[in-house]
Amino acid sequence: MTDAQIIAIIEETLKQKIAQNTDFIRYSYFEINVKYNFTEEDKRKFMFFIRNKLENMNYIMYIEGEKYIFNDKEYTVGTNESIIAIRKKDRM
């Protein structure tokens, strides 16, 4: 898969996920490992591109096994999840 194809998938899926919830974005294991039929190299590129995109959009990205806090509760990114992204709150 080309970089442009991977970036197009990121753009389209992020648009859909942000429309559902601007504060919390979730990519399942199924999406990354099955639905898009990524090779290992494609997955590495996807993770690189999406991390940059999310950071530029003011999100913090977490991957499987990492802990995060959302709505004052602590969670761990599960094995059925590949990415959780939480929008940074503006500080006054």
N, CA, C and O atoms as a printed pandas DataFrame, in Angstrom:
     atom_number atom_name residue_name chain_id  residue_number  x_coord  y_coord  z_coord
0              1         N          MET        A               1    0.847   -1.169    0.000
1              2        CA          MET        A               1    0.000    0.000    0.000
2              3         C          MET        A               1    0.896    1.236    0.000
3              4         O          MET        A               1    1.921    1.262    0.681
4              5         N          THR        A               2    0.520    2.240   -0.747
5              6        CA          THR        A               2    1.333    3.454   -0.820
6              7         C          THR        A               2    1.086    4.345    0.395
7              8         O          THR        A               2    0.079    4.206    1.089
8              9         N          ASP        A               3    2.019    5.257    0.637
9             10        CA          ASP        A               3    1.844    6.225    1.716
10            11         C          ASP        A               3    0.566    7.024    1.504
11            12         O          ASP        A               3   -0.170    7.280    2.457
12            13         N          ALA        A               4    0.297    7.415    0.271
13            14        CA          ALA        A               4   -0.905    8.206   -0.035
14            15         C          ALA        A               4   -2.177    7.432    0.306
15            16         O          ALA        A               4   -3.143    8.018    0.795
16            17         N          GLN        A               5   -2.186    6.135    0.056
17            18        CA          GLN        A               5   -3.360    5.318    0.387
18            19         C          GLN        A               5   -3.550    5.224    1.901
19            20         O          GLN        A               5   -4.673    5.296    2.399
20            21         N          ILE        A               6   -2.461    5.065    2.615
21            22        CA          ILE        A               6   -2.535    4.998    4.075
22            23         C          ILE        A               6   -3.020    6.327    4.639
23            24         O          ILE        A               6   -3.871    6.351    5.529
24            25         N          ILE        A               7   -2.490    7.423    4.133
25            26        CA          ILE        A               7   -2.906    8.752    4.593
26            27         C          ILE        A               7   -4.377    8.990    4.276
27            28         O          ILE        A               7   -5.086    9.587    5.086
28            29         N          ALA        A               8   -4.849    8.542    3.127
29            30        CA          ALA        A               8   -6.267    8.689    2.769
30            31         C          ALA        A               8   -7.154    7.922    3.750
31            32         O          ALA        A               8   -8.216    8.413    4.132
32            33         N          ILE        A               9   -6.734    6.734    4.157
33            34        CA          ILE        A               9   -7.492    5.963    5.152
34            35         C          ILE        A               9   -7.531    6.718    6.477
35            36         O          ILE        A               9   -8.578    6.796    7.121
36            37         N          ILE        A              10   -6.405    7.265    6.878
37            38        CA          ILE        A              10   -6.348    8.037    8.123
38            39         C          ILE        A              10   -7.289    9.231    8.048
39            40         O          ILE        A              10   -8.071    9.460    8.970
40            41         N          GLU        A              11   -7.222    9.988    6.966
41            42        CA          GLU        A              11   -8.069   11.179    6.829
42            43         C          GLU        A              11   -9.550   10.819    6.915
43            44         O          GLU        A              11  -10.313   11.472    7.627
44            45         N          GLU        A              12   -9.949    9.785    6.193
45            46        CA          GLU        A              12  -11.364    9.393    6.159
46            47         C          GLU        A              12  -11.834    8.853    7.508
47            48         O          GLU        A              12  -12.899    9.233    7.995
48            49         N          THR        A              13  -11.045    7.975    8.107
49            50        CA          THR        A              13  -11.478    7.386    9.375
50            51         C          THR        A              13  -11.467    8.407   10.504
51            52         O          THR        A              13  -12.354    8.389   11.358
52            53         N          LEU        A              14  -10.485    9.289   10.523
53            54        CA          LEU        A              14  -10.454   10.321   11.559
54            55         C          LEU        A              14  -11.654   11.245   11.447
55            56         O          LEU        A              14  -12.249   11.620   12.457
56            57         N          LYS        A              15  -12.009   11.609   10.235
57            58        CA          LYS        A              15  -13.174   12.474   10.034
58            59         C          LYS        A              15  -14.418   11.818   10.640
59            60         O          LYS        A              15  -15.197   12.478   11.328
60            61         N          GLN        A              16  -14.598   10.538   10.388
61            62        CA          GLN        A              16  -15.751    9.804   10.920
62            63         C          GLN        A              16  -15.702    9.709   12.441
63            64         O          GLN        A              16  -16.715    9.907   13.113
64            65         N          LYS        A              17  -14.542    9.410   12.976
65            66        CA          LYS        A              17  -14.415    9.229   14.419
66            67         C          LYS        A              17  -14.586   10.552   15.168
67            68         O          LYS        A              17  -15.192   10.581   16.240
68            69         N          ILE        A              18  -14.062   11.635   14.618
69            70        CA          ILE        A              18  -14.212   12.943   15.252
70            71         C          ILE        A              18  -15.666   13.401   15.196
71            72         O          ILE        A              18  -16.139   14.064   16.119
72            73         N          ALA        A              19  -16.373   13.060   14.137
73            74        CA          ALA        A              19  -17.800   13.395   14.043
74            75         C          ALA        A              19  -18.590   12.688   15.146
75            76         O          ALA        A              19  -19.597   13.213   15.621
76            77         N          GLN        A              20  -18.142   11.510   15.550
77            78        CA          GLN        A              20  -18.811   10.760   16.618
78            79         C          GLN        A              20  -18.470   11.317   17.997
79            80         O          GLN        A              20  -19.338   11.399   18.865
80            81         N          ASN        A              21  -17.206   11.701   18.201
81            82        CA          ASN        A              21  -16.773   12.194   19.506
82            83         C          ASN        A              21  -15.458   12.945   19.333
83            84         O          ASN        A              21  -14.444   12.348   18.970
84            85         N          THR        A              22  -15.469   14.237   19.587
85            86        CA          THR        A              22  -14.261   15.039   19.375
86            87         C          THR        A              22  -13.209   14.835   20.461
87            88         O          THR        A              22  -12.039   15.156   20.252
88            89         N          ASP        A              23  -13.609   14.306   21.620
89            90        CA          ASP        A              23  -12.678   14.167   22.736
90            91         C          ASP        A              23  -12.000   12.804   22.818
91            92         O          ASP        A              23  -10.951   12.675   23.448
92            93         N          PHE        A              24  -12.586   11.786   22.188
93            94        CA          PHE        A              24  -12.118   10.407   22.355
94            95         C          PHE        A              24  -12.157    9.688   21.016
95            96         O          PHE        A              24  -13.207    9.597   20.380
96            97         N          ILE        A              25  -11.000    9.176   20.591
97            98        CA          ILE        A              25  -10.901    8.453   19.318
98            99         C          ILE        A              25  -10.373    7.056   19.613
99           100         O          ILE        A              25   -9.412    6.886   20.363
100          101         N          ARG        A              26  -11.012    6.064   19.015
101          102        CA          ARG        A              26  -10.611    4.672   19.242
102          103         C          ARG        A              26  -10.466    3.959   17.905
103          104         O          ARG        A              26  -11.363    4.000   17.063
104          105         N          TYR        A              27   -9.322    3.307   17.722
105          106        CA          TYR        A              27   -9.113    2.402   16.592
106          107         C          TYR        A              27   -8.994    0.997   17.169
107          108         O          TYR        A              27   -8.144    0.739   18.021
108          109         N          SER        A              28   -9.833    0.109   16.712
109          110        CA          SER        A              28   -9.814   -1.259   17.228
110          111         C          SER        A              28   -8.683   -2.065   16.598
111          112         O          SER        A              28   -8.123   -1.699   15.564
112          113         N          TYR        A              29   -8.376   -3.158   17.251
113          114        CA          TYR        A              29   -7.407   -4.110   16.709
114          115         C          TYR        A              29   -7.879   -4.587   15.335
115          116         O          TYR        A              29   -7.083   -4.703   14.403
116          117         N          PHE        A              30   -9.172   -4.861   15.219
117          118        CA          PHE        A              30   -9.743   -5.341   13.958
118          119         C          PHE        A              30   -9.496   -4.354   12.815
119          120         O          PHE        A              30   -9.094   -4.754   11.722
120          121         N          GLU        A              31   -9.737   -3.063   13.071
121          122        CA          GLU        A              31   -9.549   -2.054   12.015
122          123         C          GLU        A              31   -8.126   -2.066   11.470
123          124         O          GLU        A              31   -7.918   -2.077   10.257
124          125         N          ILE        A              32   -7.172   -2.062   12.352
125          126        CA          ILE        A              32   -5.778   -1.920   11.938
126          127         C          ILE        A              32   -5.203   -3.228   11.399
127          128         O          ILE        A              32   -4.389   -3.216   10.475
128          129         N          ASN        A              33   -5.620   -4.342   11.969
129          130        CA          ASN        A              33   -4.990   -5.613   11.628
130          131         C          ASN        A              33   -5.773   -6.473   10.646
131          132         O          ASN        A              33   -5.208   -7.401   10.068
132          133         N          VAL        A              34   -7.056   -6.193   10.442
133          134        CA          VAL        A              34   -7.868   -7.037    9.566
134          135         C          VAL        A              34   -8.562   -6.227    8.469
135          136         O          VAL        A              34   -8.386   -6.502    7.282
136          137         N          LYS        A              35   -9.341   -5.241    8.868
137          138        CA          LYS        A              35  -10.195   -4.506    7.926
138          139         C          LYS        A              35   -9.424   -3.923    6.747
139          140         O          LYS        A              35   -9.863   -4.040    5.603
140          141         N          TYR        A              36   -8.296   -3.307    7.010
141          142        CA          TYR        A              36   -7.546   -2.635    5.946
142          143         C          TYR        A              36   -6.457   -3.508    5.339
143          144         O          TYR        A              36   -5.749   -3.081    4.427
144          145         N          ASN        A              37   -6.325   -4.721    5.841
145          146        CA          ASN        A              37   -5.386   -5.684    5.257
146          147         C          ASN        A              37   -3.963   -5.113    5.158
147          148         O          ASN        A              37   -3.273   -5.311    4.158
148          149         N          PHE        A              38   -3.542   -4.406    6.208
149          150        CA          PHE        A              38   -2.207   -3.822    6.241
150          151         C          PHE        A              38   -1.145   -4.908    6.396
151          152         O          PHE        A              38   -1.336   -5.881    7.125
152          153         N          THR        A              39   -0.034   -4.727    5.703
153          154        CA          THR        A              39    1.154   -5.531    5.979
154          155         C          THR        A              39    1.800   -4.972    7.249
155          156         O          THR        A              39    1.367   -3.938    7.759
156          157         N          GLU        A              40    2.819   -5.638    7.754
157          158        CA          GLU        A              40    3.526   -5.121    8.931
158          159         C          GLU        A              40    4.116   -3.740    8.641
159          160         O          GLU        A              40    4.072   -2.854    9.494
160          161         N          GLU        A              41    4.662   -3.558    7.453
161          162        CA          GLU        A              41    5.218   -2.253    7.064
162          163         C          GLU        A              41    4.115   -1.203    6.994
163          164         O          GLU        A              41    4.309   -0.074    7.444
164          165         N          ASP        A              42    2.962   -1.561    6.434
165          166        CA          ASP        A              42    1.825   -0.636    6.373
166          167         C          ASP        A              42    1.395   -0.217    7.775
167          168         O          ASP        A              42    1.095    0.954    8.008
168          169         N          LYS        A              43    1.365   -1.166    8.706
169          170        CA          LYS        A              43    0.971   -0.862   10.091
170          171         C          LYS        A              43    1.947    0.118   10.725
171          172         O          LYS        A              43    1.538    1.052   11.415
172          173         N          ARG        A              44    3.239   -0.096   10.489
173          174        CA          ARG        A              44    4.246    0.834   11.029
174          175         C          ARG        A              44    4.037    2.239   10.472
175          176         O          ARG        A              44    4.087    3.226   11.206
176          177         N          LYS        A              45    3.804    2.312    9.165
177          178        CA          LYS        A              45    3.567    3.619    8.541
178          179         C          LYS        A              45    2.284    4.251    9.073
179          180         O          LYS        A              45    2.254    5.443    9.381
180          181         N          PHE        A              46    1.224    3.450    9.182
181          182        CA          PHE        A              46   -0.047    3.948    9.704
182          183         C          PHE        A              46    0.154    4.551   11.093
183          184         O          PHE        A              46   -0.310    5.658   11.366
184          185         N          MET        A              47    0.843    3.827   11.964
185          186        CA          MET        A              47    1.066    4.310   13.330
186          187         C          MET        A              47    1.903    5.591   13.332
187          188         O          MET        A              47    1.633    6.500   14.117
188          189         N          PHE        A              48    2.896    5.670   12.479
189          190        CA          PHE        A              48    3.725    6.873   12.385
190          191         C          PHE        A              48    2.894    8.063   11.906
191          192         O          PHE        A              48    2.913    9.130   12.520
192          193         N          PHE        A              49    2.166    7.870   10.807
193          194        CA          PHE        A              49    1.379    8.967   10.231
194          195         C          PHE        A              49    0.260    9.411   11.168
195          196         O          PHE        A              49    0.025   10.608   11.332
196          197         N          ILE        A              50   -0.429    8.453   11.781
197          198        CA          ILE        A              50   -1.556    8.843   12.628
198          199         C          ILE        A              50   -1.074    9.515   13.910
199          200         O          ILE        A              50   -1.729   10.430   14.410
200          201         N          ARG        A              51    0.055    9.075   14.443
201          202        CA          ARG        A              51    0.587    9.745   15.638
202          203         C          ARG        A              51    0.900   11.206   15.321
203          204         O          ARG        A              51    0.542   12.096   16.093
204          205         N          ASN        A              52    1.555   11.458   14.205
205          206        CA          ASN        A              52    1.856   12.840   13.819
206          207         C          ASN        A              52    0.583   13.647   13.625
207          208         O          ASN        A              52    0.487   14.780   14.096
208          209         N          LYS        A              53   -0.388   13.076   12.940
209          210        CA          LYS        A              53   -1.656   13.765   12.675
210          211         C          LYS        A              53   -2.370   14.093   13.986
211          212         O          LYS        A              53   -2.811   15.224   14.191
212          213         N          LEU        A              54   -2.481   13.108   14.867
213          214        CA          LEU        A              54   -3.177   13.327   16.136
214          215         C          LEU        A              54   -2.458   14.356   17.005
215          216         O          LEU        A              54   -3.106   15.204   17.617
216          217         N          GLU        A              55   -1.142   14.295   17.067
217          218        CA          GLU        A              55   -0.395   15.281   17.848
218          219         C          GLU        A              55   -0.611   16.682   17.292
219          220         O          GLU        A              55   -0.766   17.632   18.059
220          221         N          ASN        A              56   -0.624   16.822   15.977
221          222        CA          ASN        A              56   -0.870   18.126   15.355
222          223         C          ASN        A              56   -2.289   18.623   15.602
223          224         O          ASN        A              56   -2.551   19.824   15.541
224          225         N          MET        A              57   -3.201   17.700   15.878
225          226        CA          MET        A              57   -4.597   18.053   16.152
226          227         C          MET        A              57   -4.861   18.189   17.656
227          228         O          MET        A              57   -6.012   18.306   18.075
228          229         N          ASN        A              58   -3.803   18.174   18.464
229          230        CA          ASN        A              58   -3.890   18.372   19.908
230          231         C          ASN        A              58   -4.478   17.167   20.652
231          232         O          ASN        A              58   -5.235   17.329   21.610
232          233         N          TYR        A              59   -4.126   15.972   20.206
233          234        CA          TYR        A              59   -4.523   14.735   20.878
234          235         C          TYR        A              59   -3.289   14.048   21.444
235          236         O          TYR        A              59   -2.181   14.213   20.934
236          237         N          ILE        A              60   -3.495   13.280   22.499
237          238        CA          ILE        A              60   -2.459   12.398   23.026
238          239         C          ILE        A              60   -2.850   10.986   22.617
239          240         O          ILE        A              60   -3.984   10.565   22.849
240          241         N          MET        A              61   -1.923   10.251   22.011
241          242        CA          MET        A              61   -2.208    8.913   21.511
242          243         C          MET        A              61   -1.622    7.861   22.442
243          244         O          MET        A              61   -0.484    7.972   22.897
244          245         N          TYR        A              62   -2.420    6.845   22.712
245          246        CA          TYR        A              62   -2.011    5.715   23.543
246          247         C          TYR        A              62   -2.166    4.432   22.734
247          248         O          TYR        A              62   -3.087    4.307   21.927
248          249         N          ILE        A              63   -1.268    3.486   22.952
249          250        CA          ILE        A              63   -1.342    2.208   22.244
250          251         C          ILE        A              63   -1.522    1.078   23.263
251          252         O          ILE        A              63   -1.461    1.296   24.473
252          253         N          GLU        A              64   -1.741   -0.118   22.749
253          254        CA          GLU        A              64   -2.055   -1.277   23.589
254          255         C          GLU        A              64   -1.150   -1.378   24.812
255          256         O          GLU        A              64    0.075   -1.308   24.712
256          257         N          GLY        A              65   -1.785   -1.545   25.961
257          258        CA          GLY        A              65   -1.061   -1.706   27.214
258          259         C          GLY        A              65   -0.797   -0.413   27.965
259          260         O          GLY        A              65   -0.459   -0.456   29.148
260          261         N          GLU        A              66   -0.941    0.733   27.316
261          262        CA          GLU        A              66   -0.675    2.011   27.982
262          263         C          GLU        A              66   -1.898    2.463   28.778
263          264         O          GLU        A              66   -3.041    2.195   28.408
264          265         N          LYS        A              67   -1.621    3.155   29.878
265          266        CA          LYS        A              67   -2.692    3.687   30.721
266          267         C          LYS        A              67   -3.015    5.112   30.293
267          268         O          LYS        A              67   -2.143    5.864   29.858
268          269         N          TYR        A              68   -4.297    5.463   30.430
269          270        CA          TYR        A              68   -4.737    6.820   30.121
270          271         C          TYR        A              68   -5.886    7.189   31.042
271          272         O          TYR        A              68   -6.536    6.317   31.619
272          273         N          ILE        A              69   -6.132    8.480   31.175
273          274        CA          ILE        A              69   -7.238    8.968   31.994
274          275         C          ILE        A              69   -8.227    9.659   31.078
275          276         O          ILE        A              69   -7.861   10.506   30.262
276          277         N          PHE        A              70   -9.489    9.282   31.228
277          278        CA          PHE        A              70  -10.569    9.897   30.461
278          279         C          PHE        A              70  -11.758   10.069   31.395
279          280         O          PHE        A              70  -12.180    9.120   32.057
280          281         N          ASN        A              71  -12.295   11.279   31.444
281          282        CA          ASN        A              71  -13.411   11.602   32.345
282          283         C          ASN        A              71  -13.101   11.197   33.787
283          284         O          ASN        A              71  -13.930   10.600   34.473
284          285         N          ASP        A              72  -11.896   11.533   34.227
285          286        CA          ASP        A              72  -11.444   11.304   35.602
286          287         C          ASP        A              72  -11.358    9.837   36.005
287          288         O          ASP        A              72  -11.324    9.536   37.198
288          289         N          LYS        A              73  -11.322    8.929   35.059
289          290        CA          LYS        A              73  -11.146    7.506   35.351
290          291         C          LYS        A              73   -9.923    6.993   34.601
291          292         O          LYS        A              73   -9.647    7.412   33.477
292          293         N          GLU        A              74   -9.197    6.081   35.239
293          294        CA          GLU        A              74   -8.015    5.506   34.601
294          295         C          GLU        A              74   -8.392    4.218   33.877
295          296         O          GLU        A              74   -9.113    3.372   34.405
296          297         N          TYR        A              75   -7.885    4.094   32.657
297          298        CA          TYR        A              75   -8.122    2.924   31.821
298          299         C          TYR        A              75   -6.785    2.447   31.269
299          300         O          TYR        A              75   -5.781    3.155   31.339
300          301         N          THR        A              76   -6.789    1.246   30.725
301          302        CA          THR        A              76   -5.641    0.708   30.001
302          303         C          THR        A              76   -6.111    0.331   28.608
303          304         O          THR        A              76   -7.168   -0.279   28.451
304          305         N          VAL        A              77   -5.331    0.692   27.593
305          306        CA          VAL        A              77   -5.676    0.314   26.222
306          307         C          VAL        A              77   -5.630   -1.211   26.150
307          308         O          VAL        A              77   -4.595   -1.826   26.405
308          309         N          GLY        A              78   -6.760   -1.805   25.801
309          310        CA          GLY        A              78   -6.891   -3.258   25.827
310          311         C          GLY        A              78   -6.323   -3.946   24.599
311          312         O          GLY        A              78   -5.905   -3.296   23.641
312          313         N          THR        A              79   -6.313   -5.267   24.643
313          314        CA          THR        A              79   -5.780   -6.050   23.530
314          315         C          THR        A              79   -6.670   -5.982   22.300
315          316         O          THR        A              79   -6.215   -6.258   21.190
316          317         N          ASN        A              80   -7.936   -5.618   22.485
317          318        CA          ASN        A              80   -8.843   -5.475   21.341
318          319         C          ASN        A              80   -8.806   -4.068   20.758
319          320         O          ASN        A              80   -9.555   -3.753   19.834
320          321         N          GLU        A              81   -7.930   -3.223   21.302
321          322        CA          GLU        A              81   -7.787   -1.846   20.836
322          323         C          GLU        A              81   -6.355   -1.636   20.355
323          324         O          GLU        A              81   -5.415   -2.180   20.935
324          325         N          SER        A              82   -6.194   -0.858   19.307
325          326        CA          SER        A              82   -4.839   -0.533   18.840
326          327         C          SER        A              82   -4.440    0.874   19.234
327          328         O          SER        A              82   -3.291    1.123   19.598
328          329         N          ILE        A              83   -5.403    1.806   19.159
329          330        CA          ILE        A              83   -5.115    3.209   19.455
330          331         C          ILE        A              83   -6.281    3.809   20.227
331          332         O          ILE        A              83   -7.447    3.597   19.894
332          333         N          ILE        A              84   -5.938    4.560   21.261
333          334        CA          ILE        A              84   -6.881    5.453   21.927
334          335         C          ILE        A              84   -6.237    6.831   21.856
335          336         O          ILE        A              84   -5.050    6.984   22.145
336          337         N          ALA        A              85   -7.015    7.823   21.475
337          338        CA          ALA        A              85   -6.508    9.197   21.441
338          339         C          ALA        A              85   -7.468   10.077   22.226
339          340         O          ALA        A              85   -8.682   10.028   22.029
340          341         N          ILE        A              86   -6.907   10.880   23.116
341          342        CA          ILE        A              86   -7.680   11.773   23.968
342          343         C          ILE        A              86   -7.274   13.201   23.625
343          344         O          ILE        A              86   -6.090   13.537   23.586
344          345         N          ARG        A              87   -8.282   14.030   23.377
345          346        CA          ARG        A              87   -7.988   15.435   23.061
346          347         C          ARG        A              87   -7.512   16.149   24.316
347          348         O          ARG        A              87   -8.109   16.019   25.384
348          349         N          LYS        A              88   -6.429   16.906   24.175
349          350        CA          LYS        A              88   -5.913   17.691   25.291
350          351         C          LYS        A              88   -6.916   18.782   25.614
351          352         O          LYS        A              88   -7.481   19.414   24.721
352          353         N          LYS        A              89   -7.125   18.992   26.894
353          354        CA          LYS        A              89   -8.026   20.051   27.342
354          355         C          LYS        A              89   -7.263   21.368   27.364
355          356         O          LYS        A              89   -6.105   21.422   27.777
356          357         N          ASP        A              90   -7.926   22.424   26.915
357          358        CA          ASP        A              90   -7.316   23.750   26.968
358          359         C          ASP        A              90   -7.236   24.191   28.421
359          360         O          ASP        A              90   -8.179   24.028   29.195
360          361         N          ARG        A              91   -6.108   24.742   28.763
361          362        CA          ARG        A              91   -5.936   25.247   30.130
362          363         C          ARG        A              91   -6.100   26.751   30.111
363          364         O          ARG        A              91   -5.675   27.431   29.177
364          365         N          MET        A              92   -6.721   27.255   31.156
365          366        CA          MET        A              92   -6.972   28.700   31.231
366          367         C          MET        A              92   -5.903   29.383   32.018
367          368         O          MET        A              92   -5.945   30.601   32.189
